[in-house]
Amino acid sequence: MALDEALQEIMSSYLSRGMAGELGFGRRPAMLVVDFQKGLTESSRPAGCSLDEEIANTVLLLDRSRQKALPVFFFVIGYRHPHVEGGLLVKKLPVLTTFTIGSDNVELDPRLKPRPEEHVIVKKYASCFHGTHLASSLSILQVDTVLITGCITSGCIRATATDALQHGFRPVIPRECVGDRSRIPHEVNLVDIHVRCGDVLPLKRVLEYVDSL
């Protein structure tokens, strides 16, 4: 309760200063599914956590997005040579040395069931934009809005939302489709994302938007 009250107070303060306004939806969205891979979605693994509800909600949004033929991009973090490709990130997070391409840590969670025409991109750092072809692919598809789902809220979700804004795409984060290892960083970062770089919205509202396309 103390956390909820503190976050409400922070949000009220920002709103009173003319901050934390919504960007709104664009006309051509794409869906990004970030790092829902076995090394992160199975709680028995060193870097993993429980994300069953978030995956189920993401699958629901995936189904609706596919019905509307929206572009879908899946991302996993993985390395052939972790210390070279991952640089200081791997030095900071040594557990990432186990995220080698070909290992099941890098495999997408089987509940997602990507289709042959959907993109699966291997990234090396937190943001889905850093060192990948995502921005150019979205541009060629004339996408103006990205629906960001996945994990981890305080890491890759936040970094991707920040870069999306900086590349000129409207970041929309369906609250029920992203997860973290702890509620505190999860909730704090959702507030900060909504204040600074994206729209954190209820899944119901995002589904209504997709259905309206």
JOFENTA-V724733 format. One line per field, one symbol per residue. ss: DSSP state (~ for helix, > for strand, _ for the rest). burial: + if it has 24 or more other ideal C-beta (glycine too) atoms within 12 Angstrom, else -. A space follows every 10 residues. Layout:
BEGIN
ss: ???
burial: ???
END
This chain:
BEGIN
ss: _~~~~~~~~~ ~~~~~~____ ________>> >>>>__>~~~ ~_________ _~~~~~~~~~ ~~~~~~~___ >>>>>>>_>_ _~~~~_~~~~ ~~_~~~~~_> ___~~~_>__ ________>> >>>_______ ___~~~~~~~ ____>>>>>> >_~~~~~~~~ ~~~~~~___> >>>>~~~>>_ __~~~~~~~~ ~~~~~~_>>> >_~~~~~~~~ ~~_
burial: ------+--- +--------+ --+-+--+++ ++++++++++ ++--+-+++- +--++-++++ ++-++----+ +++++++++- -+--++--++ --+--+++++ +---+++++- ++-+---+++ ++++++++++ -+-++-++-- +-++++++++ ++++++++++ +++++-+-++ ++++++++++ +---++++++ +++++-++++ +-+--++-++ ---
END
